[in-house]
Amino acid sequence: MRAIIDPKLVDWSDCQLVERDPGKLSGVPIVKHTRVQADSIVENYESGSPVEEIAYNFRISEDIIRELLAYGVSRRNHPAP
């Protein structure tokens, strides 16, 4: 069973695999050395795409995809009730 990760609730600020640079995609969190938005990885996974397919489509290793998803699960922001 997949863990539900709402990409809008993930705080990517401490993720070593993600960078924010105002000169790249207006500062949106992206996977380092790519132009792939970290949230896009999560959104694809949540939509049912397997890790292998995401890795192939974005040309990012499966290991990095898994690390990003694990980080997303562990670093969800929990909105106030």
Secondary structure, DSSP 8 states (H G I E B T S, - for coil): ------GGGB--TT-TTEE--TTSGGG--EETTS--BHHHHHHHHHTT--HHHHHHHHT--HHHHHHHHHHHHHTB-----
